[in-house]
């Protein structure tokens, strides 16, 4: 696995960790209303899915970091498999997000473009 792949994987993992914080703990903040298409009246109703989705992103970040650690410690195929799967998963999920809610097109780009770039780097 190339150095560029590893660096991008770690950068995406850091971004996913930030998303985890936003989704799991800060989703009630007014600045995030447009990002999640929420409003104060929705908070109790969306708490379950925002927290769950946040921790989902945290475990995905952990998978990317684990893949890099594995690759750097001689388990290149296992590490690459984790990185490729995670990149493919997020590429696919960005398309699903766009199909489900077109107003979140910017979220789709922010999730999909780095994931697709990582996927291309990781399989090359």
C-alpha positions in Angstrom: 0.0 0.0 0.0 1.5 3.3 -1.1 2.3 6.1 1.3 -0.3 8.3 -0.4 -2.9 5.7 0.2 -2.0 5.5 3.9 -1.9 9.3 4.3 -5.3 9.7 2.7 -6.7 6.8 4.8 -5.6 8.5 8.0 -6.9 11.9 6.9 -10.3 10.4 6.1 -10.2 8.6 9.5 -9.6 11.9 11.2 -12.5 13.5 9.3 -14.8 10.6 10.2 -13.8 11.1 13.9 -14.8 14.7 13.6 -18.1 13.7 12.0 -18.6 11.2 14.9 -18.3 14.1 17.4 -20.7 16.2 15.4 -23.3 13.5 14.9 -23.1 11.9 18.4 -22.6 15.0 20.6 -23.1 18.2 18.7 -26.1 17.5 16.5 -28.2 20.0 18.5 -25.9 22.9 17.6 -27.6 25.5 15.4 -24.6 25.6 12.9 -25.2 21.9 12.2 -28.9 22.2 11.3 -28.3 22.6 7.6 -25.7 19.8 7.6 -28.2 17.3 9.0 -31.4 19.0 7.9 -32.7 19.1 11.5 -34.5 21.6 13.6 -34.9 21.8 17.4 -38.3 20.1 17.3 -36.6 17.0 15.7 -33.9 16.5 18.3 -35.6 13.8 20.4 -36.8 12.0 17.2 -33.4 11.9 15.5 -31.2 11.3 18.5 -31.1 7.5 18.0 -30.0 7.7 14.4 -27.6 10.5 14.8 -25.8 8.9 17.7 -25.8 5.5 15.9 -24.6 7.0 12.7 -21.9 8.9 14.6 -20.5 5.7 16.2 -20.8 4.0 12.8 -18.4 6.6 11.4 -16.1 6.2 14.4 -15.8 2.4 13.8 -15.2 3.1 10.1 -12.4 5.5 11.1 -10.9 2.8 13.3 -11.0 0.3 10.4 -9.1 2.7 8.2 -6.5 3.3 10.9 -6.3 -0.5 11.6 -5.7 -1.1 7.9 -2.8 1.4 7.8 -1.3 -0.1 11.0 -1.6 -3.6 9.6 0.0 -2.6 6.3 2.9 -0.8 8.0 3.5 -3.9 10.2 3.9 -6.4 7.4 0.3 -7.4 6.9 -0.2 -5.5 3.7 -2.9 -7.6 2.2 -5.1 -7.5 5.3 -4.5 -3.8 5.7 -5.3 -3.1 2.1 -8.5 -5.2 2.3 -9.7 -3.1 5.2 -8.9 0.2 3.4 -10.4 -1.0 0.1 -13.6 -2.2 1.7 -14.0 1.0 3.8 -13.4 3.2 0.8 -15.8 1.2 -1.4 -18.4 1.3 1.4 -18.2 5.1 1.7 -18.2 5.6 -2.0 -21.4 3.5 -2.2 -23.0 5.2 0.8 -22.4 8.7 -0.7 -24.4 7.6 -3.7 -27.2 6.3 -1.5 -27.2 9.6 0.4 -27.7 11.5 -2.8 -30.5 9.2 -4.0 -32.3 9.4 -0.6 -31.9 13.2 -0.1 -30.8 15.3 -2.9 -30.5 18.4 -0.7 -27.5 16.8 0.9 -25.5 16.9 -2.3 -22.6 18.7 -0.6 -22.5 16.0 2.1 -22.4 13.5 -0.7 -19.4 15.2 -2.3 -17.6 15.5 1.0 -18.1 11.8 1.7 -17.8 10.4 -1.8 -14.9 12.2 -3.4 -12.3 11.4 -0.8 -13.6 7.9 -0.5 -13.4 7.4 -4.3 -9.9 8.8 -4.4 -8.9 6.5 -1.6 -10.5 3.5 -3.4 -8.6 4.4 -6.6 -5.3 4.7 -4.8 -5.8 1.6 -2.7 -6.6 -0.7 -5.7 -3.8 0.7 -7.9 
